[in-house]
């Protein structure tokens, strides 16, 4: 009988120790890692979206609009002229940035 009680107390002690260990684990590091990974994936997707948009707009502009051969944008971008005689270049996000003729720079050969 003493062996049965001793075995039962031993099993109960193991059960209590196991429960205490399970409750003391810190889950904030896991949440932080998940948040960091999610942010990295979101940032990468944003960069891919911007680059895709830039390539698409530049391709469409090359086909539809004329290129200004002698002038460039503020940072050396290709200048396009649309059907309304407006000057623009395509930025890194794929947006058309319209310029006045006075804002254009000469191309360096």
VEXKOLRO-17751 format. One line per field, with one value per residue (C-alpha): x, y, z; residue in three letters. Coordinates in pm, 1 decimal. Each point is the difference from the previous one (the first is absolute). Example, Ala and Ser with C-alpha at 12.3 -4.5 7.8 and 13.67 -1.06 7.14 Angstrom:
X = (1230.0;137.0)
Y = (-450.0;344.0)
Z = (780.0;-66.0)
rest = (ALA;SER)
END
This chain:
X = (0.0;287.5;141.8;-331.7;-26.3;363.3;-53.4;-316.8;180.9;289.6;-239.5;-184.5;330.7;97.1;-340.2;28.9;357.3;-107.4;-283.6;224.7;253.9;-266.7;-131.6;337.2;95.6;23.8;-195.7;87.7;313.3;-207.7;-246.1;287.6;153.9;-332.6;-58.9;352.5;-35.4;-342.0;140.5;292.3;-235.8;-223.9;296.1;127.2;-344.5;-19.3;339.6;-99.8;-326.2;178.4;254.5;-272.9;-196.4;310.4;82.9;-359.7;-35.9;339.9;-89.1;-333.8;157.5;269.9;-261.0;-267.4;193.5;305.4;335.6;180.9;351.6;185.8;-138.7;-22.2;-170.2;143.4;197.0;65.8;-337.5;-135.5;-250.9;-318.0;-237.1;-367.5;-266.3;-78.1;364.9;60.5;344.5;33.0;225.4;-79.9;121.2;105.8;-359.7;-136.9;-161.2;13.2;161.0;-88.5;254.3;1.8;229.3;214.0;64.5;159.3;376.9;231.0;126.5;369.3;157.5)
Y = (0.0;235.4;-59.0;95.5;324.3;84.1;-64.9;213.3;287.5;-30.5;15.5;296.0;184.8;-59.0;127.6;319.0;60.9;-44.7;249.0;257.2;-32.2;41.2;320.1;165.5;5.4;347.1;33.8;363.9;-98.5;-215.8;285.7;238.0;-237.6;-45.5;376.6;62.2;-266.9;130.4;352.8;-124.9;-185.2;306.2;226.7;-240.7;-18.5;380.0;26.9;-259.7;185.3;331.7;-151.9;-177.0;323.5;192.8;-250.4;-10.1;379.7;42.7;-265.4;161.0;346.5;-120.3;-140.5;271.6;322.4;164.7;14.0;331.8;-77.9;318.2;45.1;-208.3;15.6;128.2;-321.0;-98.9;-163.2;-42.3;270.1;-91.6;232.3;-100.3;93.6;323.7;115.7;-54.2;-107.3;-273.1;-272.4;-319.7;-18.7;-308.8;-73.4;8.7;343.5;251.2;321.1;293.0;279.4;343.6;50.9;229.7;-284.9;-226.7;-44.5;-48.8;-354.1;-48.8;-178.2)
Z = (0.0;83.9;-350.2;-162.6;199.7;-70.1;-373.3;0.1;176.2;-248.0;-298.1;154.5;53.9;-362.9;-115.1;210.5;-117.4;-361.2;38.2;166.7;-282.1;-267.9;155.9;46.2;-370.3;-155.3;-324.0;-69.7;-187.0;-234.3;-58.2;-64.3;-253.4;-178.1;-11.7;-130.7;-269.0;-101.7;-30.5;-211.9;-232.5;-28.2;-77.0;-266.1;-158.5;-6.0;-169.8;-258.6;-64.5;-49.6;-238.8;-199.2;-26.7;-108.0;-274.9;-123.1;-17.6;-167.0;-258.1;-77.1;-16.1;-239.4;-236.8;19.6;64.2;-152.6;177.1;34.5;-126.3;108.9;353.3;317.2;336.8;330.5;62.9;-360.8;-67.6;-351.6;-91.9;-187.1;-186.5;-3.6;-255.1;189.0;-29.6;371.9;119.6;261.2;133.5;189.0;361.5;201.4;106.1;-354.4;27.1;-281.9;124.0;-222.8;-52.1;-151.9;-297.3;214.2;249.1;-261.0;-1.2;-297.0;-50.3;60.4;-290.6)
rest = (UNK;UNK;UNK;UNK;UNK;UNK;UNK;UNK;UNK;UNK;UNK;UNK;UNK;UNK;UNK;UNK;UNK;UNK;UNK;UNK;UNK;UNK;UNK;UNK;UNK;UNK;UNK;UNK;UNK;UNK;UNK;UNK;UNK;UNK;UNK;UNK;UNK;UNK;UNK;UNK;UNK;UNK;UNK;UNK;UNK;UNK;UNK;UNK;UNK;UNK;UNK;UNK;UNK;UNK;UNK;UNK;UNK;UNK;UNK;UNK;UNK;UNK;UNK;UNK;UNK;UNK;UNK;UNK;UNK;UNK;UNK;UNK;UNK;UNK;UNK;UNK;UNK;UNK;UNK;UNK;UNK;UNK;UNK;UNK;UNK;UNK;UNK;UNK;UNK;UNK;UNK;UNK;UNK;UNK;UNK;UNK;UNK;UNK;UNK;UNK;UNK;UNK;UNK;UNK;UNK;UNK;UNK;UNK;UNK)
END
